[in-house]
Amino acid sequence: MYGFTTTLTGVSFDQALAKTIDALKAEGFGVLSDIDVQRAMKEKLGAAMPPYRILGACNPALAHEALQAEPDIGLLLPCNVIVREDPSGRVVVGFLDPQTMVGLVGRPEVQAVADQAEQRLRRACASLAGQERVPP
């Protein structure tokens, strides 16, 4: 698997999106991009689909460290996070596992950055799932 997810129930899509952004902020990530896939598919193809957003999350300190170690790693940044509504109305939040990127780069300096990013993203995921947060 190339990521990890949590499923939210009892909240609207917009509430889940806001909670996800807040969970990312709590771990030092900002949202650099927000792609509304549902709207794009409707506008470009006339296709209807449930709400689906791709957030480009970035922790500036970690991104800087990664770019210092491997200048071309920008091809793999930012960390993508999806927020999507499934057919039952539940909202799934998925996080790209930074370890996936390390496998492509193969540099030890990047491993430490990926480890830190993974820990932070997993804490954000756990907070959405209602699990107790582990301090950074």
C-alpha positions as a printed Julia matrix, in Angstrom:
136×3 Matrix{Float64}:
   0.0    0.0     0.0
   1.21   3.49   -0.74
  -0.75   5.28    1.96
  -2.89   5.04    5.04
  -6.49   6.11    5.64
  -9.16   6.74    8.19
 -12.92   6.85    7.68
 -15.06   9.52    9.32
 -18.73   9.02   10.08
 -21.31  11.44   11.4
 -19.72  14.47    9.75
 -20.4   16.23    6.48
 -17.81  16.32    3.73
 -17.11  20.01    4.43
 -16.68  19.31    8.14
 -14.29  16.45    7.38
 -12.31  18.66    5.02
 -11.98  21.38    7.68
 -10.99  18.81   10.34
  -8.36  17.39    7.99
  -6.84  20.81    7.33
  -6.81  21.52   11.08
  -5.15  18.15   11.81
  -2.47  18.9     9.22
  -1.89  22.38   10.68
  -1.49  20.88   14.15
   1.42  18.84   12.76
   3.07  21.81   11.04
   1.69  21.27    7.53
   0.12  23.95    5.42
  -2.06  23.29    2.39
  -0.33  24.6    -0.73
  -2.89  23.27   -3.18
  -6.49  22.16   -3.05
  -7.76  20.35   -6.14
 -11.52  19.91   -6.34
 -11.67  16.73   -8.43
 -15.47  16.57   -8.32
 -15.77  20.06   -9.84
 -13.04  19.41  -12.42
 -14.71  16.2   -13.63
 -18.05  17.98  -13.9
 -16.58  20.97  -15.77
 -14.24  19.05  -18.08
 -16.16  15.82  -18.71
 -19.7   16.47  -17.54
 -19.21  13.53  -15.19
 -20.91  13.47  -11.8
 -19.05  12.02   -8.84
 -19.08  12.32   -5.05
 -17.03  15.06   -3.38
 -13.29  14.42   -3.78
 -10.44  16.79   -2.93
  -6.68  16.4    -3.2
  -4.75  18.54   -0.73
  -1.07  19.27   -1.32
   0.29  19.39    2.23
   3.71  20.83    3.01
   5.76  21.14    6.16
   8.25  23.86    5.17
  11.07  22.71    7.45
  10.84  19.11    6.23
  10.52  20.18    2.59
  13.62  22.38    2.93
  15.6   19.55    4.46
  14.52  17.15    1.71
  15.37  19.66   -1.03
  18.82  20.18    0.47
  19.43  16.44    0.38
  17.97  15.87   -3.09
  17.12  18.93   -5.23
  14.93  16.94   -7.63
  12.7   15.61   -4.82
  10.37  18.48   -5.66
   8.97  16.12   -8.28
   7.53  14.11   -5.38
   6.35  17.01   -3.23
   4.06  18.07   -1.62
   2.57  15.24    0.43
  -0.83  14.44   -1.04
  -3.83  13.98    1.2
  -7.22  13.01   -0.19
 -10.63  13.7     1.3
 -13.38  11.82   -0.49
 -16.95  10.75    0.12
 -17.65   7.07   -0.41
 -20.96   5.7    -1.77
 -22.35   5.19    1.75
 -21.81   8.86    2.61
 -18.84   8.27    4.89
 -15.77  10.42    4.33
 -12.42   8.74    3.73
  -9.23  10.67    4.42
  -6.08   9.2     2.9
  -2.45  10.18    3.35
   0.4    9.35    0.99
   3.04   7.45    2.96
   6.3    9.43    2.64
   8.18   6.11    2.71
   6.89   5.54   -0.83
   8.92   8.52   -1.97
  12.07   7.28   -0.23
  11.93   4.08   -2.25
  12.1    6.14   -5.42
  14.94   8.37   -4.27
  17.13   5.87   -2.4
  19.17   8.45   -0.46
  19.8    8.03    3.29
  19.46  11.78    3.91
  15.91  11.65    2.61
  15.02   8.69    4.85
  15.23  10.8     8.01
  12.94  13.44    6.51
  10.46  10.81    5.37
  10.46   9.26    8.85
   9.6   12.62   10.42
   6.93  13.38    7.82
   5.38   9.94    8.25
   5.19  10.33   12.03
   3.48  13.7    11.69
   1.02  12.51    9.05
   0.17   9.4    11.06
  -0.53  11.59   14.1
  -2.82  13.77   11.96
  -4.59  10.63   10.74
  -4.92   9.3    14.29
  -6.36  12.59   15.52
  -9.05  12.4    12.83
  -9.84   8.86   13.91
 -10.36  10.12   17.45
  -7.3    8.37   18.79
  -5.15  10.07   21.38
  -2.45  12.2    19.86
   1.13  11.3    20.5
   3.28  14.36   21.22
   5.73  15.32   18.43
